[in-house]
Amino acid sequence: MALVKLYYLKHVMDKILPSKYYLDHFLEFTEFLKSKYQHLFKDEHKQFLSQFDLLTEDAQCIYVRMANRKGKIFQLSDLIYDEIADSASAIQQLKAAGFVTELRPEHFNEFINQLAKVKLVELLIKAKATFKKSAKKSDLVETVIASLRFSDQALTDFISQVVVQDKNAELEYLLFLYFGEIKKNLALYTLRDLGIRQANEKRQSF
């Protein structure tokens, strides 16, 4: 495992990828699917692909950035990238097209669990809850979940600063069609471009 990591790091240093390499990977992925797997698409998959094609490049970049990261809930401040000219407008377009949504009550526990400790403390202070600042993060998470409801005013500012990636079932199905196994993102493409491995060895004998 250590040798693999060293090999990977060496290639990362030796080869610089284009700034929007991840979007190139995603478009390669979707074009291949459209050329080979139309007969396996349901209406929702066709709609996903056609709606994605209608997005601006900035909006496409934001969605692919989210799709390649862990979790489905994102702070708006974490969706600002040098190569994306207008993240705010891109996110509004993604909302309008249904690729992201506002935070909903069913996301409450996941949202609280991913907050940094300093944010949890800030939230508990706003809620005037009883707690110790020196407590472990896991204890603070439990206190927040026990002390607050999704509709509480103390959460309003926090909730307004996050979005939730949507159309996840459609994307996961398309990834399954392409890779022939469950995959959560297109990380193999990056490894391919760095010369480490094939993105989809099964394609060679399609």
Accessible surface in RSA format (square Angstrom, percent):
REM  Atomic radii and reference values for relative SASA: ProtOr
REM  Chains: A
REM  Algorithm: Lee & Richards
REM  Probe-radius: 1.40
REM  Slices: 20
REM RES _ NUM      All-atoms   Total-Side   Main-Chain    Non-polar    All polar
REM                ABS   REL    ABS   REL    ABS   REL    ABS   REL    ABS   REL
RES MET A   1   169.36  87.7 127.71  84.5  41.64  99.2 113.93  96.9  55.43  73.4
RES ALA A   2    71.20  65.5  62.65  96.7   8.55  19.4  66.28  93.3   4.92  13.0
RES LEU A   3   143.53  79.9 139.02  99.5   4.51  11.3 139.28  97.8   4.25  11.4
RES VAL A   4    91.62  60.3  88.82  80.4   2.81   6.8  91.40  79.4   0.22   0.6
RES LYS A   5   126.28  61.6 124.06  76.1   2.22   5.3  71.80  64.6  54.48  58.0
RES LEU A   6   113.44  63.2 108.78  77.8   4.66  11.7 109.13  76.6   4.31  11.6
RES TYR A   7   103.34  48.2  98.90  56.3   4.44  11.5  75.27  56.6  28.07  34.6
RES TYR A   8    73.45  34.3  73.45  41.8   0.00   0.0  43.31  32.5  30.14  37.1
RES LEU A   9    97.15  54.1  97.15  69.5   0.00   0.0  97.15  68.2   0.00   0.0
RES LYS A  10   120.71  58.9 117.02  71.8   3.69   8.8  89.11  80.2  31.60  33.7
RES HIS A  11    38.42  21.0  38.42  26.7   0.00   0.0  19.87  20.5  18.55  21.6
RES VAL A  12    60.25  39.6  54.35  49.2   5.90  14.2  54.35  47.2   5.90  16.0
RES MET A  13   157.41  81.5 125.27  82.9  32.14  76.5 106.57  90.6  50.85  67.4
RES ASP A  14    99.03  69.4  61.30  61.0  37.73  89.2  28.39  66.8  70.64  70.5
RES LYS A  15   106.62  52.0 101.90  62.5   4.72  11.2  63.39  57.1  43.23  46.0
RES ILE A  16   161.60  92.0 133.20  99.2  28.40  68.5 136.09  98.0  25.51  69.2
RES LEU A  17    31.76  17.7  17.54  12.6  14.22  35.8  17.81  12.5  13.95  37.6
RES PRO A  18    85.06  62.0  71.62  65.3  13.44  48.8  84.27  69.6   0.79   4.9
RES SER A  19    75.28  63.6  54.60  72.9  20.68  47.6  42.22  89.9  33.06  46.3
RES LYS A  20    48.32  23.6  47.09  28.9   1.23   2.9  29.27  26.3  19.05  20.3
RES TYR A  21    57.42  26.8  56.55  32.2   0.87   2.3  22.26  16.7  35.16  43.3
RES TYR A  22     5.73   2.7   5.29   3.0   0.44   1.2   5.61   4.2   0.12   0.1
RES LEU A  23     6.14   3.4   6.14   4.4   0.00   0.0   6.14   4.3   0.00   0.0
RES ASP A  24    79.59  55.8  73.05  72.7   6.54  15.5  26.01  61.2  53.58  53.4
RES HIS A  25     4.43   2.4   4.43   3.1   0.00   0.0   2.57   2.6   1.86   2.2
RES PHE A  26     2.33   1.2   2.33   1.4   0.00   0.0   2.33   1.4   0.00   0.0
RES LEU A  27    57.92  32.3  57.77  41.3   0.15   0.4  57.92  40.7   0.00   0.0
RES GLU A  28    60.97  35.0  51.36  38.9   9.61  22.9  34.38  66.5  26.59  21.7
RES PHE A  29     0.00   0.0   0.00   0.0   0.00   0.0   0.00   0.0   0.00   0.0
RES THR A  30     1.14   0.8   1.14   1.2   0.00   0.0   1.05   1.4   0.09   0.1
RES GLU A  31    95.51  54.8  92.15  69.7   3.36   8.0  45.16  87.4  50.34  41.1
RES PHE A  32    24.30  12.2  19.47  12.1   4.84  12.6  23.58  14.3   0.73   2.1
RES LEU A  33     0.00   0.0   0.00   0.0   0.00   0.0   0.00   0.0   0.00   0.0
RES LYS A  34    47.22  23.0  39.89  24.5   7.33  17.4  31.30  28.2  15.92  17.0
RES SER A  35    79.98  67.6  41.32  55.2  38.65  89.0  47.06 100.2  32.92  46.1
RES LYS A  36    87.00  42.4  74.23  45.5  12.77  30.4  27.88  25.1  59.12  63.0
RES TYR A  37    31.39  14.7  31.39  17.9   0.00   0.0  13.63  10.2  17.76  21.9
RES GLN A  38    87.68  49.0  82.35  60.2   5.33  12.7  44.75  95.3  42.92  32.6
RES HIS A  39   142.31  77.8 103.20  71.7  39.11 100.1  86.93  89.6  55.37  64.4
RES LEU A  40    74.01  41.2  65.77  47.1   8.24  20.7  70.31  49.4   3.70   9.9
RES PHE A  41    17.09   8.5   0.74   0.5  16.35  42.5   0.84   0.5  16.25  46.5
RES LYS A  42   134.93  65.8 128.86  79.1   6.07  14.5  78.19  70.4  56.74  60.4
RES ASP A  43   115.56  80.9 108.77 108.3   6.78  16.0  36.23  85.3  79.32  79.1
RES GLU A  44    74.45  42.7  69.89  52.9   4.55  10.8  28.73  55.6  45.71  37.3
RES HIS A  45    11.05   6.0  11.05   7.7   0.00   0.0   4.05   4.2   7.00   8.1
RES LYS A  46   101.32  49.4  95.97  58.9   5.35  12.7  47.66  42.9  53.66  57.2
RES GLN A  47    97.50  54.5  93.00  68.0   4.51  10.7  21.05  44.8  76.46  58.0
RES PHE A  48     0.70   0.4   0.35   0.2   0.35   0.9   0.48   0.3   0.22   0.6
RES LEU A  49     5.60   3.1   5.20   3.7   0.40   1.0   5.28   3.7   0.32   0.9
RES SER A  50    59.02  49.9  52.13  69.6   6.89  15.9  45.80  97.5  13.22  18.5
RES GLN A  51    46.97  26.3  44.91  32.8   2.06   4.9  14.89  31.7  32.08  24.3
RES PHE A  52     0.74   0.4   0.74   0.5   0.00   0.0   0.74   0.4   0.00   0.0
RES ASP A  53    67.45  47.2  44.30  44.1  23.15  54.7  24.56  57.8  42.89  42.8
RES LEU A  54   147.39  82.1 123.20  88.1  24.19  60.8 126.18  88.6  21.20  57.1
RES LEU A  55    13.40   7.5   3.60   2.6   9.81  24.7   3.76   2.6   9.64  26.0
RES THR A  56    73.62  52.4  65.80  66.7   7.82  18.6  70.36  94.5   3.26   4.9
RES GLU A  57    92.44  53.1  83.80  63.4   8.65  20.6  26.75  51.7  65.69  53.6
RES ASP A  58    26.61  18.6  25.13  25.0   1.49   3.5   7.38  17.4  19.23  19.2
RES ALA A  59     0.00   0.0   0.00   0.0   0.00   0.0   0.00   0.0   0.00   0.0
RES GLN A  60    16.80   9.4  16.80  12.3   0.00   0.0   0.03   0.1  16.77  12.7
RES CYS A  61     0.00   0.0   0.00   0.0   0.00   0.0   0.00   0.0   0.00   0.0
RES ILE A  62     0.13   0.1   0.13   0.1   0.00   0.0   0.13   0.1   0.00   0.0
RES TYR A  63     0.00   0.0   0.00   0.0   0.00   0.0   0.00   0.0   0.00   0.0
RES VAL A  64     0.43   0.3   0.43   0.4   0.00   0.0   0.43   0.4   0.00   0.0
RES ARG A  65    55.68  23.4  54.68  27.9   1.01   2.4   5.24   7.2  50.45  30.6
RES MET A  66     0.17   0.1   0.17   0.1   0.00   0.0   0.17   0.1   0.00   0.0
RES ALA A  67     6.02   5.5   4.18   6.4   1.85   4.2   4.22   5.9   1.80   4.8
RES ASN A  68    48.45  33.4  30.04  29.0  18.41  44.3  19.11  46.0  29.34  28.4
RES ARG A  69    89.74  37.7  77.38  39.4  12.36  29.4  38.19  52.2  51.56  31.2
RES LYS A  70   204.46  99.7 173.21 106.3  31.26  74.4 124.57 112.1  79.89  85.1
RES GLY A  71    31.28  38.6   0.00   N/A  31.28  38.6  22.76  62.5   8.52  19.1
RES LYS A  72    51.90  25.3  51.90  31.8   0.00   0.0  42.90  38.6   9.00   9.6
RES ILE A  73     6.39   3.6   0.32   0.2   6.07  14.6   0.32   0.2   6.07  16.5
RES PHE A  74     5.40   2.7   3.42   2.1   1.98   5.2   5.40   3.3   0.00   0.0
RES GLN A  75    41.86  23.4  40.84  29.8   1.02   2.4  19.76  42.1  22.11  16.8
RES LEU A  76    47.40  26.4  44.49  31.8   2.91   7.3  44.74  31.4   2.67   7.2
RES SER A  77    84.40  71.3  62.87  83.9  21.52  49.6  48.56 103.4  35.84  50.2
RES ASP A  78    69.77  48.9  58.90  58.6  10.87  25.7  11.90  28.0  57.87  57.7
RES LEU A  79     0.11   0.1   0.11   0.1   0.00   0.0   0.11   0.1   0.00   0.0
RES ILE A  80   124.19  70.7 104.13  77.6  20.06  48.4 104.13  75.0  20.06  54.4
RES TYR A  81    38.45  18.0  30.83  17.5   7.62  19.8  34.02  25.6   4.43   5.5
RES ASP A  82   157.96 110.6 119.61 119.1  38.35  90.7  42.46  99.9 115.49 115.2
RES GLU A  83    36.31  20.8  15.44  11.7  20.87  49.7  17.89  34.6  18.42  15.0
RES ILE A  84     9.53   5.4   0.00   0.0   9.53  23.0   0.00   0.0   9.53  25.9
RES ALA A  85   100.12  92.1  56.85  87.7  43.27  98.4  68.35  96.3  31.77  84.2
RES ASP A  86    64.78  45.4  61.24  60.9   3.54   8.4  24.81  58.4  39.96  39.9
RES SER A  87    15.53  13.1  10.50  14.0   5.03  11.6   9.46  20.1   6.08   8.5
RES ALA A  88    72.76  66.9  61.88  95.5  10.87  24.7  68.93  97.1   3.83  10.2
RES SER A  89    63.19  53.4  53.38  71.2   9.81  22.6  32.11  68.4  31.08  43.5
RES ALA A  90     2.55   2.3   0.00   0.0   2.55   5.8   1.93   2.7   0.63   1.7
RES ILE A  91     9.17   5.2   9.17   6.8   0.00   0.0   9.17   6.6   0.00   0.0
RES GLN A  92   106.78  59.7 102.38  74.8   4.40  10.5  42.90  91.3  63.88  48.4
RES GLN A  93    55.42  31.0  49.40  36.1   6.01  14.3  29.85  63.5  25.56  19.4
RES LEU A  94     0.00   0.0   0.00   0.0   0.00   0.0   0.00   0.0   0.00   0.0
RES LYS A  95    57.61  28.1  41.62  25.5  15.99  38.1  22.41  20.2  35.20  37.5
RES ALA A  96    95.25  87.6  50.08  77.3  45.16 102.7  63.15  88.9  32.10  85.0
RES ALA A  97    25.45  23.4  13.03  20.1  12.42  28.3  21.96  30.9   3.50   9.3
RES GLY A  98    27.19  33.5   0.00   N/A  27.19  33.5  24.35  66.8   2.84   6.4
RES PHE A  99     0.00   0.0   0.00   0.0   0.00   0.0   0.00   0.0   0.00   0.0
RES VAL A 100     2.21   1.5   0.33   0.3   1.87   4.5   0.33   0.3   1.87   5.1
RES THR A 101    26.81  19.1  22.11  22.4   4.71  11.2  26.38  35.4   0.44   0.7
RES GLU A 102    91.74  52.7  89.23  67.5   2.50   6.0  55.22 106.8  36.51  29.8
RES LEU A 103     8.18   4.6   0.00   0.0   8.18  20.6   0.00   0.0   8.18  22.0
RES ARG A 104    93.51  39.3  92.96  47.4   0.55   1.3  45.77  62.5  47.74  28.9
RES PRO A 105    85.48  62.3  75.13  68.5  10.35  37.6  75.41  62.3  10.06  62.5
RES GLU A 106   122.07  70.1  81.48  61.6  40.59  96.6  61.62 119.2  60.45  49.4
RES HIS A 107    24.46  13.4  23.89  16.6   0.58   1.5  14.12  14.6  10.34  12.0
RES PHE A 108    20.62  10.3  20.41  12.6   0.20   0.5  20.41  12.4   0.20   0.6
RES ASN A 109    82.29  56.7  80.63  77.9   1.66   4.0  23.72  57.1  58.57  56.6
RES GLU A 110    81.34  46.7  72.38  54.8   8.96  21.3  40.77  78.9  40.57  33.1
RES PHE A 111     0.52   0.3   0.52   0.3   0.00   0.0   0.52   0.3   0.00   0.0
RES ILE A 112     0.00   0.0   0.00   0.0   0.00   0.0   0.00   0.0   0.00   0.0
RES ASN A 113    79.34  54.7  69.02  66.7  10.32  24.8  21.44  51.6  57.90  56.0
RES GLN A 114    72.35  40.5  42.55  31.1  29.79  70.9  31.96  68.0  40.39  30.6
RES LEU A 115     2.91   1.6   1.12   0.8   1.79   4.5   2.91   2.0   0.00   0.0
RES ALA A 116    54.24  49.9  43.92  67.8  10.32  23.5  50.36  70.9   3.88  10.3
RES LYS A 117    80.39  39.2  76.17  46.7   4.21  10.0  47.26  42.5  33.13  35.3
RES VAL A 118   104.71  68.9  98.07  88.8   6.63  16.0 101.75  88.4   2.96   8.0
RES LYS A 119    86.39  42.1  86.39  53.0   0.00   0.0  38.87  35.0  47.51  50.6
RES LEU A 120     0.00   0.0   0.00   0.0   0.00   0.0   0.00   0.0   0.00   0.0
RES VAL A 121    21.36  14.1  21.36  19.3   0.00   0.0  21.36  18.6   0.00   0.0
RES GLU A 122    71.93  41.3  68.64  51.9   3.29   7.8  28.87  55.8  43.06  35.2
RES LEU A 123     0.00   0.0   0.00   0.0   0.00   0.0   0.00   0.0   0.00   0.0
RES LEU A 124     0.00   0.0   0.00   0.0   0.00   0.0   0.00   0.0   0.00   0.0
RES ILE A 125    91.87  52.3  81.44  60.7  10.43  25.1  84.74  61.0   7.12  19.3
RES LYS A 126    93.14  45.4  67.12  41.2  26.02  61.9  59.21  53.3  33.93  36.1
RES ALA A 127    30.28  27.8   2.50   3.9  27.78  63.2   8.62  12.1  21.66  57.4
RES LYS A 128   189.36  92.4 154.79  95.0  34.57  82.3 105.87  95.3  83.49  88.9
RES ALA A 129    24.85  22.8   4.05   6.3  20.80  47.3  12.18  17.2  12.67  33.6
RES THR A 130   134.92  96.0 111.44 113.0  23.48  56.0  80.52 108.2  54.39  82.2
RES PHE A 131    49.37  24.7  14.13   8.8  35.24  91.7  25.22  15.3  24.15  69.1
RES LYS A 132   156.42  76.3 149.24  91.6   7.17  17.1  96.16  86.5  60.26  64.2
RES LYS A 133   133.06  64.9 120.57  74.0  12.48  29.7  69.86  62.9  63.19  67.3
RES SER A 134    99.69  84.2  67.44  90.0  32.25  74.3  55.13 117.4  44.56  62.4
RES ALA A 135    24.51  22.5  14.77  22.8   9.74  22.2  24.51  34.5   0.00   0.0
RES LYS A 136   140.22  68.4 134.78  82.7   5.45  13.0  84.68  76.2  55.54  59.2
RES LYS A 137    78.76  38.4  73.83  45.3   4.93  11.7  47.17  42.5  31.59  33.7
RES SER A 138    63.29  53.5  54.23  72.4   9.06  20.9  49.38 105.2  13.90  19.5
RES ASP A 139    61.13  42.8  59.21  58.9   1.93   4.6  17.62  41.5  43.52  43.4
RES LEU A 140     0.91   0.5   0.91   0.7   0.00   0.0   0.91   0.6   0.00   0.0
RES VAL A 141    10.10   6.6  10.10   9.1   0.00   0.0  10.10   8.8   0.00   0.0
RES GLU A 142   116.71  67.0 110.98  84.0   5.73  13.6  40.39  78.1  76.32  62.3
RES THR A 143    36.54  26.0  31.54  32.0   5.00  11.9  15.32  20.6  21.21  32.1
RES VAL A 144     0.00   0.0   0.00   0.0   0.00   0.0   0.00   0.0   0.00   0.0
RES ILE A 145    58.33  33.2  46.55  34.7  11.78  28.4  46.55  33.5  11.78  32.0
RES ALA A 146    91.24  83.9  49.06  75.7  42.18  95.9  58.86  82.9  32.38  85.8
RES SER A 147    56.90  48.1  22.14  29.5  34.76  80.1  17.68  37.6  39.22  54.9
RES LEU A 148    13.22   7.4   6.55   4.7   6.68  16.8   6.88   4.8   6.34  17.1
RES ARG A 149   171.46  72.0 167.50  85.4   3.95   9.4  71.02  97.1 100.44  60.9
RES PHE A 150    47.69  23.9  40.18  24.9   7.51  19.5  40.18  24.4   7.51  21.5
RES SER A 151    93.99  79.4  59.72  79.7  34.28  79.0  53.39 113.7  40.60  56.9
RES ASP A 152    34.07  23.9  28.96  28.8   5.11  12.1  12.55  29.5  21.52  21.5
RES GLN A 153   147.35  82.4 134.65  98.4  12.70  30.2  64.78 137.9  82.57  62.6
RES ALA A 154    16.25  14.9   6.24   9.6  10.01  22.8  12.98  18.3   3.27   8.7
RES LEU A 155     0.13   0.1   0.13   0.1   0.00   0.0   0.13   0.1   0.00   0.0
RES THR A 156    63.98  45.5  58.87  59.7   5.11  12.2  52.12  70.0  11.86  17.9
RES ASP A 157    85.38  59.8  83.05  82.7   2.34   5.5  24.35  57.3  61.03  60.9
RES PHE A 158    18.87   9.4  12.98   8.0   5.88  15.3  18.22  11.0   0.65   1.8
RES ILE A 159    27.78  15.8  27.78  20.7   0.00   0.0  27.78  20.0   0.00   0.0
RES SER A 160    63.15  53.4  42.15  56.2  21.00  48.4  42.00  89.4  21.15  29.6
RES GLN A 161    96.44  53.9  96.33  70.4   0.11   0.3  31.99  68.1  64.45  48.9
RES VAL A 162     1.15   0.8   0.00   0.0   1.15   2.8   0.00   0.0   1.15   3.1
RES VAL A 163     0.80   0.5   0.80   0.7   0.00   0.0   0.80   0.7   0.00   0.0
RES VAL A 164     7.00   4.6   7.00   6.3   0.00   0.0   7.00   6.1   0.00   0.0
RES GLN A 165     1.45   0.8   0.04   0.0   1.41   3.4   0.00   0.0   1.45   1.1
RES ASP A 166    45.20  31.7  45.20  45.0   0.00   0.0   2.89   6.8  42.31  42.2
RES LYS A 167    30.20  14.7  26.19  16.1   4.00   9.5   8.53   7.7  21.67  23.1
RES ASN A 168    36.60  25.2  33.69  32.6   2.91   7.0  15.19  36.6  21.41  20.7
RES ALA A 169    77.78  71.5  63.44  97.9  14.34  32.6  68.71  96.8   9.07  24.0
RES GLU A 170    33.68  19.3  33.26  25.2   0.42   1.0   3.90   7.5  29.79  24.3
RES LEU A 171     5.62   3.1   5.62   4.0   0.00   0.0   5.62   3.9   0.00   0.0
RES GLU A 172    58.84  33.8  55.63  42.1   3.21   7.6  16.54  32.0  42.30  34.5
RES TYR A 173    70.19  32.8  64.72  36.8   5.48  14.3  54.58  41.0  15.62  19.3
RES LEU A 174     0.00   0.0   0.00   0.0   0.00   0.0   0.00   0.0   0.00   0.0
RES LEU A 175     2.33   1.3   2.33   1.7   0.00   0.0   2.33   1.6   0.00   0.0
RES PHE A 176    88.00  44.0  87.53  54.2   0.47   1.2  87.53  53.1   0.47   1.3
RES LEU A 177    21.88  12.2  12.85   9.2   9.03  22.7  15.26  10.7   6.62  17.8
RES TYR A 178     3.75   1.7   0.15   0.1   3.60   9.4   0.00   0.0   3.75   4.6
RES PHE A 179     6.53   3.3   4.06   2.5   2.47   6.4   4.17   2.5   2.36   6.8
RES GLY A 180    41.16  50.8   0.00   N/A  41.16  50.8  18.11  49.7  23.04  51.6
RES GLU A 181    83.88  48.2  80.13  60.6   3.75   8.9  24.66  47.7  59.22  48.4
RES ILE A 182   124.02  70.6 104.44  77.8  19.59  47.2 104.83  75.5  19.19  52.1
RES LYS A 183    55.06  26.9  51.14  31.4   3.91   9.3  17.50  15.8  37.56  40.0
RES LYS A 184   120.87  59.0 111.38  68.3   9.49  22.6  82.98  74.7  37.89  40.4
RES ASN A 185    46.16  31.8  40.85  39.5   5.31  12.8   2.75   6.6  43.40  42.0
RES LEU A 186     5.43   3.0   3.67   2.6   1.76   4.4   3.98   2.8   1.44   3.9
RES ALA A 187    53.49  49.2  46.44  71.7   7.05  16.0  52.71  74.2   0.78   2.1
RES LEU A 188    21.68  12.1  21.06  15.1   0.62   1.6  21.06  14.8   0.62   1.7
RES TYR A 189     0.00   0.0   0.00   0.0   0.00   0.0   0.00   0.0   0.00   0.0
RES THR A 190    27.36  19.5  27.36  27.7   0.00   0.0  17.70  23.8   9.66  14.6
RES LEU A 191    43.10  24.0  43.10  30.8   0.00   0.0  43.10  30.3   0.00   0.0
RES ARG A 192    66.34  27.9  56.45  28.8   9.89  23.5  29.43  40.2  36.91  22.4
RES ASP A 193    34.14  23.9  29.09  29.0   5.05  11.9  11.69  27.5  22.45  22.4
RES LEU A 194     5.39   3.0   4.12   2.9   1.27   3.2   4.20   3.0   1.18   3.2
RES GLY A 195    51.31  63.3   0.00   N/A  51.31  63.3  31.41  86.2  19.90  44.6
RES ILE A 196    42.02  23.9  18.15  13.5  23.87  57.5  18.76  13.5  23.26  63.1
RES ARG A 197   116.21  48.8 100.24  51.1  15.97  38.0  36.70  50.2  79.51  48.2
RES GLN A 198    92.04  51.5  89.96  65.7   2.09   5.0  20.46  43.6  71.58  54.3
RES ALA A 199     4.52   4.2   2.36   3.6   2.16   4.9   2.36   3.3   2.16   5.7
RES ASN A 200    12.23   8.4   4.93   4.8   7.30  17.6   3.02   7.3   9.21   8.9
RES GLU A 201   106.77  61.3  94.63  71.6  12.14  28.9  31.43  60.8  75.34  61.5
RES LYS A 202   125.12  61.0 114.13  70.0  10.99  26.2  93.35  84.0  31.76  33.8
RES ARG A 203    71.63  30.1  58.33  29.7  13.30  31.7  11.42  15.6  60.21  36.5
RES GLN A 204   140.07  78.3 104.01  76.0  36.06  85.9  46.72  99.4  93.35  70.8
RES SER A 205   102.49  86.6  68.55  91.5  33.94  78.2  52.99 112.8  49.50  69.3
RES PHE A 206   128.69  64.4  67.65  41.9  61.04 158.8  92.52  56.1  36.17 103.5
END  Absolute sums over single chains surface
CHAIN  1 A    11873.7       9904.4       1969.4       6924.1       4949.6
END  Absolute sums over all chains
TOTAL         11873.7       9904.4       1969.4       6924.1       4949.6
